[in-house]
Amino acid sequence: MPQTHEITMLLQAWSDGASEALDKLIPLVDDELKKIARAYMRREKPGHILQTTALMDEALIKLIETEQISWNDRKHFYSFAAKRMRQVLVDYARKQKAGKRGYGPIQVDITDSLLPALEQPEQLIMLHDALTKLASIDERKASVVEHRYFGGFTLEEVAEIGGVRFVNDSKATSVDATMKALEAFASETGKVVLILGGRGKQAPYAPLIELVKMCVRKMILIGEDATTIEAEIGNAAPHEHASDMHDAVAQSFAAAEPGDIVLLAPACASFDMFESFEQRGRVFKEEVLGLRS
């Protein structure tokens, strides 16, 4: 995986007009752009005229030709690239719709009931328009929906209690998955209370440092790898240990302020404390809902 700071430096150089930076940048971001494109294409009906690489290429061309942006970091770049991919697909859907007649109106609801594939072009167009409208009202929520629906993320809004939002991403069992979860809240500077830990996978936690410094108010460390996480990234944010999920949720709620997000994105397997990541997520949700009683 390319170093985050290297990508950020190249993005900033490109913003400053160094065209050669783009040549160095593209190979570094290629894998991540393909992941985003694959996530978009999974939502399309089989047999779509575009394939993953073509979608990525068209979006990148649009980005290069039309955007005059001062890039902040890789998250900023990937977010714009994802939006351009969505726009490419919407443009194709509009062309397909223009060539057909006889469809009735289709309602698209931005909820967990969204279909796994958008079978008709009208559905993609309606979803695009709904996301655009949502972004004009609440850009943060629109970003979370887009990341979850198109980006293959597994963020689940559990509840809002006392002005604190609780989000379950127990499926984030690797450092990379936890990074993606944090990136969904990158605009929430210092407003995330992160529940982290479990059975480690012998992977370094250092790649989390930059995002933790940027996003996290406090880390609540659980499970077998809690002390390892503390040793590797403990200087990135204030932190404390919790003995179980009950204590982790209680300590997170106590540390959070109205407007904050408590995020379960453990970066570890669950088998030290739970039978599966699904059970870990269920217990998290039960403990969160128990705060209301």
Residue frames relative to the residue before (quaternion, step in Angstrom):
aa qw qx qy qz dx dy dz
M 1.0000 0.0000 0.0000 0.0000 0.00 0.00 0.00
P 0.4469 -0.6980 0.4818 0.2847 3.62 -0.79 0.96
Q 0.5612 -0.6122 0.4392 0.3425 3.54 -1.14 0.65
T 0.5521 -0.6409 0.4264 0.3203 3.55 -0.94 0.96
H 0.6803 0.5036 -0.3111 0.4322 3.58 0.86 -0.91
E 0.6069 0.5527 -0.3598 0.4436 3.61 1.11 -0.61
I 0.6502 0.4992 -0.3106 0.4812 3.58 0.97 -0.87
T 0.6556 0.5176 -0.3141 0.4512 3.59 0.91 -0.90
M 0.6544 0.5130 -0.3159 0.4570 3.59 0.93 -0.85
L 0.6681 0.4879 -0.3032 0.4730 3.59 0.97 -0.83
L 0.6194 0.5319 -0.3426 0.4649 3.59 1.02 -0.71
Q 0.6739 0.4878 -0.2962 0.4692 3.56 0.93 -0.87
A 0.6335 0.5171 -0.3295 0.4719 3.58 1.06 -0.72
W 0.6279 0.5200 -0.3266 0.4782 3.58 1.04 -0.78
S 0.6319 0.5320 -0.3270 0.4591 3.60 0.99 -0.83
D 0.6994 0.4696 -0.2575 0.4733 3.55 1.10 -0.76
G 0.6473 -0.5721 0.2990 0.4054 3.58 1.28 0.17
A 0.4893 0.6473 -0.4465 0.3770 3.60 1.23 0.18
S 0.2563 -0.8162 0.4982 0.1408 3.59 -0.01 1.29
E 0.6098 0.5665 -0.3605 0.4211 3.59 1.09 -0.61
A 0.5546 0.6052 -0.3923 0.4151 3.61 1.20 -0.43
L 0.6143 0.5555 -0.3498 0.4379 3.58 1.07 -0.70
D 0.6349 0.5350 -0.3306 0.4487 3.60 1.00 -0.79
K 0.6836 0.4569 -0.2778 0.4967 3.57 1.06 -0.71
L 0.6397 0.5673 -0.3167 0.4106 3.56 1.09 -0.72
I 0.6588 0.5736 -0.3330 0.3551 3.57 0.76 -1.06
P 0.6713 0.4781 -0.3385 0.4540 3.67 0.81 -0.75
L 0.6561 0.5300 -0.3138 0.4361 3.60 1.10 -0.64
V 0.7494 0.3732 -0.2072 0.5061 3.58 1.10 -0.68
D 0.4051 0.7600 -0.4456 0.2445 3.58 1.29 -0.16
D 0.6819 0.4981 -0.3051 0.4402 3.61 0.79 -0.99
E 0.6836 0.4823 -0.2986 0.4592 3.58 0.87 -0.91
L 0.6363 0.5180 -0.3328 0.4649 3.60 1.01 -0.74
K 0.6345 0.5186 -0.3310 0.4679 3.58 1.04 -0.71
K 0.6187 0.5359 -0.3441 0.4599 3.59 1.03 -0.73
I 0.6577 0.4994 -0.3095 0.4715 3.58 0.95 -0.89
A 0.6631 0.5089 -0.3053 0.4562 3.57 0.93 -0.92
R 0.6421 0.5158 -0.3292 0.4618 3.59 0.98 -0.81
A 0.6320 0.5294 -0.3359 0.4555 3.59 1.01 -0.78
Y 0.6415 0.5057 -0.3237 0.4775 3.59 1.01 -0.76
M 0.7018 0.4843 -0.2847 0.4380 3.58 0.81 -0.98
R 0.5693 0.5852 -0.3897 0.4261 3.61 1.14 -0.47
R 0.6668 0.5023 -0.2897 0.4682 3.56 1.21 -0.55
E 0.6233 0.5603 -0.3326 0.4323 3.57 1.27 -0.23
K 0.5983 -0.5540 0.4402 0.3759 3.53 -1.25 0.48
P 0.5534 -0.6075 0.4412 0.3607 3.64 -0.96 0.78
G 0.7569 0.3566 -0.2749 0.4736 3.55 -1.04 0.81
H 0.3230 0.7539 -0.5114 0.2564 3.60 1.25 0.24
I 0.5766 -0.6256 0.4067 0.3326 3.56 -1.01 0.85
L 0.6979 0.4222 -0.2623 0.5157 3.58 1.12 -0.63
Q 0.2023 -0.7319 0.6343 0.1447 3.54 -1.22 0.61
T 0.7537 -0.4288 0.2452 0.4335 3.57 -1.26 0.35
T 0.7063 0.4652 -0.2797 0.4544 3.59 0.74 -1.03
A 0.6464 0.5218 -0.3225 0.4537 3.58 1.00 -0.80
L 0.6335 0.5195 -0.3293 0.4694 3.58 1.02 -0.79
M 0.6543 0.5082 -0.3117 0.4653 3.57 0.92 -0.88
D 0.6748 0.5078 -0.2966 0.4459 3.57 0.88 -0.94
E 0.6656 0.4977 -0.3127 0.4599 3.60 0.90 -0.88
A 0.6553 0.5048 -0.3146 0.4656 3.57 0.97 -0.83
L 0.6558 0.5113 -0.3140 0.4581 3.58 0.97 -0.83
I 0.6235 0.5305 -0.3344 0.4669 3.58 1.03 -0.77
K 0.6429 0.5134 -0.3195 0.4701 3.58 0.94 -0.87
L 0.6527 0.5288 -0.3066 0.4477 3.54 0.99 -0.91
I 0.6886 0.4879 -0.2754 0.4603 3.56 0.88 -0.96
E 0.7370 0.4603 -0.2369 0.4346 3.56 0.88 -0.98
T 0.8224 0.3207 -0.1299 0.4515 3.56 0.92 -0.86
E 0.6964 0.5007 -0.2955 0.4207 3.59 1.04 -0.56
Q 0.0893 -0.7401 0.6647 0.0503 3.53 -1.05 0.89
I 0.2056 0.8192 -0.4878 0.2208 3.53 0.29 1.31
S 0.3025 -0.6945 0.6177 0.2112 3.51 -1.15 0.70
W 0.2611 -0.8165 0.4976 0.1320 3.55 -0.16 1.33
N 0.3526 -0.7438 0.5342 0.1925 3.55 -0.99 0.91
D 0.7661 -0.1803 0.1913 0.5865 3.54 0.88 -1.03
R 0.7320 -0.4279 0.2853 0.4469 3.58 -1.27 0.00
K 0.6014 0.5569 -0.3665 0.4403 3.61 1.06 -0.67
H 0.6265 0.5358 -0.3196 0.4672 3.56 1.00 -0.85
F 0.6708 0.4978 -0.2880 0.4683 3.58 0.95 -0.92
Y 0.6870 0.4809 -0.2967 0.4568 3.60 0.81 -0.99
S 0.6174 0.5506 -0.3451 0.4433 3.58 1.05 -0.72
F 0.6743 0.4725 -0.2916 0.4868 3.57 0.93 -0.88
A 0.6309 0.5296 -0.3402 0.4536 3.59 0.98 -0.79
A 0.6435 0.5212 -0.3210 0.4596 3.59 0.98 -0.83
K 0.6518 0.5081 -0.3186 0.4643 3.58 0.96 -0.81
R 0.6519 0.4988 -0.3262 0.4689 3.60 1.01 -0.73
M 0.6080 0.5334 -0.3570 0.4673 3.60 1.08 -0.63
R 0.6454 0.5075 -0.3237 0.4702 3.55 0.95 -0.85
Q 0.6556 0.5168 -0.3175 0.4498 3.57 0.96 -0.84
V 0.6094 0.5431 -0.3481 0.4609 3.60 1.05 -0.75
L 0.6821 0.4816 -0.2880 0.4689 3.58 0.88 -0.94
V 0.6345 0.5191 -0.3306 0.4676 3.58 1.03 -0.75
D 0.6292 0.5320 -0.3347 0.4572 3.60 0.98 -0.81
Y 0.6584 0.4901 -0.3078 0.4812 3.59 0.97 -0.85
A 0.6471 0.5227 -0.3214 0.4525 3.58 1.00 -0.83
R 0.6457 0.5154 -0.3261 0.4595 3.59 0.98 -0.79
K 0.6379 0.5129 -0.3258 0.4732 3.58 1.03 -0.78
Q 0.6517 0.5073 -0.3173 0.4661 3.57 0.99 -0.85
K 0.6519 0.5179 -0.3134 0.4566 3.56 0.97 -0.85
A 0.6402 0.5465 -0.3291 0.4280 3.57 1.00 -0.84
G 0.7039 0.4597 -0.2616 0.4742 3.56 1.17 -0.55
K 0.7128 0.3987 -0.2497 0.5202 3.59 1.26 0.01
R 0.1585 -0.7670 0.6144 0.0956 3.54 -1.26 0.44
G 0.6998 0.5329 -0.3311 0.3416 3.51 -1.30 0.22
Y 0.5409 0.6050 -0.4307 0.3949 3.61 1.22 0.01
G 0.3517 -0.7031 0.5728 0.2321 3.53 -1.07 0.73
P 0.6768 -0.4763 0.3419 0.4452 3.59 -1.23 0.12
I 0.1668 -0.7722 0.6086 0.0748 3.56 -1.08 0.81
Q 0.2614 -0.7675 0.5682 0.1409 3.56 -0.81 1.02
V 0.1208 -0.7818 0.6090 0.0571 3.56 -0.92 0.92
D 0.1361 -0.7940 0.5912 0.0393 3.55 -0.71 1.12
I 0.3132 -0.7588 0.5381 0.1912 3.59 -0.69 1.05
T 0.3836 0.6860 -0.5168 0.3394 3.55 0.21 1.33
D 0.7136 -0.4234 0.3272 0.4522 3.54 -1.30 -0.11
S 0.6172 0.5695 -0.3529 0.4126 3.61 1.20 -0.29
L 0.3544 0.7404 -0.5019 0.2726 3.61 1.22 0.13
L 0.5151 -0.6574 0.4565 0.3067 3.55 -0.97 0.85
P 0.5616 -0.6198 0.4212 0.3508 3.61 -1.07 0.62
A 0.7818 0.1269 -0.1043 0.6015 3.60 1.18 -0.37
L 0.3847 -0.7005 0.5521 0.2378 3.55 -1.11 0.74
E 0.2267 -0.8504 0.4618 0.1103 3.55 0.06 1.33
Q 0.7774 0.2439 -0.1400 0.5626 3.61 1.10 -0.58
P 0.5811 -0.5978 0.4055 0.3748 3.64 -1.02 0.64
E 0.5842 0.5924 -0.3769 0.4071 3.59 1.10 -0.66
Q 0.6328 0.5472 -0.3413 0.4285 3.59 1.03 -0.74
L 0.6566 0.4933 -0.3121 0.4776 3.58 0.95 -0.80
I 0.6490 0.5139 -0.3201 0.4607 3.59 0.95 -0.86
M 0.6615 0.5023 -0.3062 0.4651 3.58 0.94 -0.89
L 0.6486 0.5107 -0.3168 0.4671 3.58 0.99 -0.83
H 0.6278 0.5331 -0.3256 0.4644 3.57 0.99 -0.85
D 0.6830 0.4814 -0.2897 0.4668 3.58 0.86 -0.96
A 0.6472 0.5199 -0.3218 0.4553 3.59 1.03 -0.78
L 0.6484 0.5041 -0.3143 0.4761 3.58 1.01 -0.80
T 0.6307 0.5317 -0.3283 0.4603 3.58 1.00 -0.80
K 0.6614 0.4931 -0.3019 0.4778 3.58 0.97 -0.88
L 0.6470 0.5182 -0.3188 0.4595 3.59 0.95 -0.88
A 0.6417 0.5369 -0.3238 0.4417 3.60 0.98 -0.83
S 0.6423 0.5202 -0.3276 0.4578 3.60 1.07 -0.65
I 0.6886 0.4477 -0.2644 0.5055 3.58 1.24 -0.50
D 0.7879 -0.0623 0.1082 0.6031 3.56 0.90 -1.03
E 0.2580 -0.8131 0.5043 0.1345 3.57 -0.01 1.30
R 0.6123 0.5644 -0.3493 0.4296 3.59 1.07 -0.72
K 0.6848 0.4738 -0.2911 0.4709 3.58 0.84 -0.95
A 0.6306 0.5306 -0.3368 0.4554 3.58 0.99 -0.78
S 0.6424 0.5238 -0.3204 0.4586 3.57 1.00 -0.81
V 0.6539 0.5070 -0.3180 0.4628 3.59 0.94 -0.87
V 0.6481 0.5137 -0.3195 0.4626 3.59 0.93 -0.89
E 0.6771 0.4930 -0.3030 0.4547 3.57 0.87 -0.93
H 0.6431 0.5139 -0.3262 0.4646 3.59 0.94 -0.83
R 0.7005 0.4719 -0.2862 0.4525 3.56 0.86 -0.95
Y 0.7364 0.4460 -0.2533 0.4412 3.57 0.78 -1.01
F 0.7910 0.3043 -0.1519 0.5085 3.57 0.82 -0.98
G 0.7326 0.4725 -0.2509 0.4207 3.58 0.99 -0.74
G 0.5104 -0.6691 0.4153 0.3455 3.56 1.24 0.03
F 0.4131 0.7030 -0.4826 0.3198 3.57 1.22 0.33
T 0.3336 -0.7601 0.5324 0.1659 3.57 -1.22 0.46
L 0.2545 0.7913 -0.5158 0.2071 3.57 1.10 0.66
E 0.0588 -0.7973 0.6007 -0.0079 3.55 -0.85 1.03
E 0.3130 -0.7361 0.5725 0.1799 3.55 -0.63 1.13
V 0.2285 -0.8084 0.5328 0.1020 3.57 -0.58 1.17
A 0.7545 -0.2542 0.2284 0.5603 3.57 0.74 -1.05
E 0.2319 -0.7013 0.6388 0.2152 3.51 -1.40 0.12
I 0.0183 0.8069 -0.5842 0.0848 3.53 -0.62 1.19
G 0.8427 0.0048 -0.0381 0.5370 3.55 -0.70 1.07
G 0.6900 -0.4801 0.2723 0.4683 3.56 1.12 0.66
V 0.6141 0.5220 -0.3419 0.4833 3.59 1.32 0.07
R 0.2651 -0.7646 0.5684 0.1484 3.58 -0.81 1.00
F 0.1940 -0.7677 0.6031 0.0959 3.57 -1.01 0.89
V 0.0589 -0.8121 0.5794 -0.0367 3.56 -0.72 1.14
N 0.2309 -0.7830 0.5695 0.0963 3.54 -0.86 1.05
D 0.1491 0.7360 -0.6549 0.0846 3.54 -0.92 1.00
S 0.0170 0.8381 -0.5422 0.0576 3.55 0.78 1.10
K 0.5958 0.5862 -0.3557 0.4181 3.57 1.19 -0.51
A 0.5421 0.5955 -0.4060 0.4321 3.59 1.26 -0.18
T 0.0759 0.8465 -0.5157 0.1085 3.55 0.31 1.31
S 0.7035 0.3661 -0.2671 0.5475 3.60 1.25 0.26
V 0.6504 -0.5074 0.3894 0.4098 3.55 -1.25 0.35
D 0.6425 0.5298 -0.3266 0.4471 3.58 0.94 -0.86
A 0.6628 0.5013 -0.3113 0.4610 3.60 0.94 -0.84
T 0.6505 0.5001 -0.3185 0.4747 3.59 1.02 -0.75
M 0.5995 0.5470 -0.3566 0.4628 3.59 1.06 -0.65
K 0.6636 0.4972 -0.3086 0.4660 3.58 0.93 -0.86
A 0.6303 0.5239 -0.3378 0.4627 3.57 1.01 -0.75
L 0.6682 0.4897 -0.3001 0.4729 3.59 0.93 -0.86
E 0.6198 0.5567 -0.3462 0.4315 3.58 1.03 -0.74
A 0.5939 0.5663 -0.3656 0.4392 3.60 1.14 -0.54
F 0.7510 0.3182 -0.1838 0.5486 3.58 1.24 -0.45
A 0.2565 0.8159 -0.4897 0.1695 3.57 1.20 0.45
S 0.6450 0.5136 -0.3301 0.4596 3.58 1.14 -0.53
E 0.6268 0.5320 -0.3294 0.4644 3.59 1.27 -0.30
T 0.0995 -0.8539 0.5084 0.0490 3.56 0.62 1.15
G 0.8680 0.0143 -0.0465 0.4942 3.54 -0.70 1.15
K 0.5938 0.6062 -0.3505 0.3962 3.58 1.20 0.36
V 0.5985 0.5541 -0.3665 0.4478 3.59 1.23 0.22
V 0.1545 -0.7137 0.6743 0.1097 3.53 -1.06 0.89
L 0.1573 -0.8474 0.5068 0.0171 3.55 -0.37 1.31
I 0.2008 -0.7448 0.6259 0.1153 3.56 -0.84 1.04
L 0.0101 0.8340 -0.5340 0.1383 3.51 -0.44 1.33
G 0.6497 0.5459 -0.3823 0.3656 3.58 -1.02 0.73
G 0.2529 0.7169 -0.6173 0.2025 3.50 -1.38 0.27
R 0.7133 -0.3552 0.3106 0.5183 3.56 -1.02 -0.78
G 0.3576 -0.7784 0.4810 0.1867 3.57 -0.47 1.21
K 0.3667 -0.7279 0.5450 0.1965 3.51 -1.31 0.46
Q 0.5345 -0.6601 0.3734 0.3730 3.56 1.26 0.56
A 0.4862 0.6051 -0.4624 0.4285 3.54 1.09 0.79
P 0.5293 -0.6423 0.4376 0.3403 3.61 -1.00 0.68
Y 0.3751 -0.7244 0.5377 0.2130 3.55 -1.14 0.69
A 0.4211 0.7522 -0.4350 0.2601 3.59 1.26 -0.21
P 0.6098 0.5629 -0.3854 0.4034 3.69 0.94 -0.60
L 0.6128 0.5641 -0.3512 0.4277 3.60 1.21 -0.33
I 0.4903 0.7278 -0.4176 0.2357 3.57 1.14 -0.58
E 0.6855 0.5021 -0.3079 0.4280 3.60 0.74 -1.00
L 0.6960 0.4631 -0.2771 0.4736 3.58 0.88 -0.93
V 0.6222 0.5294 -0.3454 0.4620 3.59 1.02 -0.72
K 0.6451 0.5169 -0.3223 0.4614 3.59 0.91 -0.86
M 0.7048 0.4802 -0.2587 0.4535 3.57 0.98 -0.89
C 0.8262 0.3242 -0.1189 0.4451 3.58 0.77 -1.05
V 0.7585 0.4820 -0.2049 0.3878 3.54 0.94 -0.95
R 0.3505 -0.7141 0.5758 0.1889 3.52 -0.96 1.00
K 0.7891 -0.1122 0.1199 0.5919 3.55 0.95 -0.93
M 0.2708 -0.7286 0.6038 0.1768 3.56 -1.19 0.63
I 0.1593 -0.7357 0.6505 0.1014 3.53 -1.09 0.83
L 0.1703 -0.8357 0.5206 0.0396 3.57 -0.40 1.27
I 0.0347 -0.8042 0.5923 -0.0344 3.54 -0.87 1.05
G 0.7888 0.4174 -0.2396 0.3822 3.52 -1.36 0.15
E 0.7949 -0.3686 0.2399 0.4179 3.49 -1.45 0.01
D 0.7583 0.4027 -0.2161 0.4649 3.58 0.95 -0.81
A 0.3149 0.7859 -0.4894 0.2089 3.61 1.22 0.19
T 0.6961 0.4640 -0.2888 0.4655 3.58 0.87 -0.92
T 0.6165 0.5349 -0.3458 0.4628 3.61 1.09 -0.63
I 0.6416 0.5106 -0.3165 0.4770 3.56 0.97 -0.86
E 0.6393 0.5277 -0.3234 0.4563 3.57 0.96 -0.87
A 0.6734 0.5032 -0.2996 0.4512 3.57 0.93 -0.87
E 0.7416 0.4404 -0.2337 0.4489 3.59 0.95 -0.87
I 0.8338 0.1055 -0.0359 0.5407 3.62 0.91 -0.80
G 0.3087 0.7957 -0.4792 0.2050 3.60 1.22 0.28
N 0.6553 0.5190 -0.3160 0.4487 3.59 1.13 -0.55
A 0.5587 0.6416 -0.3824 0.3606 3.59 1.23 -0.24
A 0.7969 -0.0447 0.0594 0.5995 3.60 1.14 -0.58
P 0.6030 -0.5180 0.4323 0.4256 3.60 -1.18 0.34
H 0.0081 0.8173 -0.5740 0.0505 3.56 -1.03 0.70
E 0.0271 -0.7635 0.6433 0.0498 3.52 -1.34 0.33
H 0.4773 -0.6716 0.4951 0.2758 3.55 -1.25 0.44
A 0.1329 -0.7557 0.6350 0.0899 3.54 -1.24 0.60
S 0.4746 -0.7155 0.4424 0.2589 3.56 -0.96 0.87
D 0.7939 -0.0138 0.0312 0.6070 3.56 1.15 -0.60
M 0.7179 -0.4476 0.2976 0.4423 3.60 -1.28 0.03
H 0.5766 0.5770 -0.3791 0.4369 3.59 1.07 -0.63
D 0.7025 0.4446 -0.2645 0.4886 3.57 0.82 -1.00
A 0.6220 0.5583 -0.3469 0.4256 3.61 1.01 -0.78
V 0.6739 0.4766 -0.2947 0.4816 3.57 0.93 -0.89
A 0.6558 0.5117 -0.3169 0.4557 3.59 0.92 -0.87
Q 0.6813 0.4768 -0.2910 0.4731 3.60 0.91 -0.90
S 0.6234 0.5367 -0.3394 0.4562 3.59 1.05 -0.70
F 0.6607 0.5072 -0.3015 0.4640 3.56 0.93 -0.94
A 0.6556 0.5128 -0.3094 0.4599 3.56 1.01 -0.81
A 0.6931 0.4790 -0.2750 0.4632 3.59 1.07 -0.73
A 0.6447 0.5596 -0.3174 0.4129 3.58 1.14 -0.65
E 0.2553 -0.7216 0.6216 0.1665 3.50 -1.35 0.46
P 0.6556 -0.4908 0.3634 0.4442 3.62 -1.14 0.39
G 0.7412 0.3381 -0.2839 0.5056 3.55 -0.83 1.04
D 0.5854 0.5857 -0.3646 0.4258 3.58 1.29 -0.22
I 0.3160 -0.7025 0.6023 0.2093 3.52 -1.41 0.20
V 0.1862 -0.7203 0.6545 0.1347 3.56 -0.97 0.88
L 0.0632 -0.8305 0.5517 -0.0427 3.55 -0.51 1.25
L 0.1862 -0.7355 0.6419 0.1114 3.54 -0.86 1.04
A 0.2550 0.7219 -0.5998 0.2326 3.57 -0.40 1.27
P 0.1455 -0.9128 0.3711 0.0893 3.54 0.62 1.24
A 0.2852 -0.7724 0.5149 0.2386 3.64 1.15 -0.54
C 0.7092 0.3850 -0.2278 0.5449 3.58 1.28 0.28
A 0.5586 -0.5490 0.4891 0.3838 3.52 -1.32 0.28
S 0.5009 -0.7025 0.4469 0.2361 3.54 -1.27 0.48
F 0.5190 0.7377 -0.3680 0.2258 3.57 1.24 -0.46
D 0.5436 0.6022 -0.4222 0.4046 3.62 1.18 -0.07
M 0.8039 0.2424 -0.0957 0.5346 3.57 1.14 -0.68
F 0.7947 0.2197 -0.0759 0.5608 3.58 1.18 -0.57
E 0.5966 -0.5725 0.4252 0.3681 3.56 -1.29 0.29
S 0.7957 -0.0383 0.0788 0.5993 3.56 1.13 -0.66
F 0.6263 -0.5124 0.3988 0.4315 3.57 -1.26 0.18
E 0.5804 0.5755 -0.3826 0.4308 3.61 1.15 -0.55
Q 0.6621 0.4866 -0.3110 0.4777 3.57 0.93 -0.87
R 0.6134 0.5455 -0.3484 0.4526 3.60 0.98 -0.78
G 0.6671 0.4974 -0.2952 0.4694 3.57 0.96 -0.87
R 0.6456 0.5193 -0.3254 0.4556 3.58 0.99 -0.82
V 0.6561 0.5019 -0.3137 0.4683 3.57 0.94 -0.87
F 0.6056 0.5459 -0.3473 0.4634 3.60 1.01 -0.77
K 0.6885 0.4793 -0.2903 0.4605 3.59 0.81 -0.99
E 0.6372 0.5223 -0.3338 0.4580 3.59 0.97 -0.78
E 0.6707 0.4935 -0.3018 0.4643 3.59 0.94 -0.87
V 0.6253 0.5297 -0.3350 0.4650 3.58 1.06 -0.76
L 0.6948 0.4633 -0.2826 0.4719 3.58 0.79 -0.97
G 0.6002 0.5704 -0.3502 0.4379 3.58 1.19 -0.50
L 0.5497 0.6159 -0.3965 0.4016 3.59 1.21 -0.36
R 0.6203 0.5674 -0.3383 0.4229 3.58 1.18 -0.49
S 0.6657 0.5245 -0.3054 0.4341 3.57 1.15 -0.56
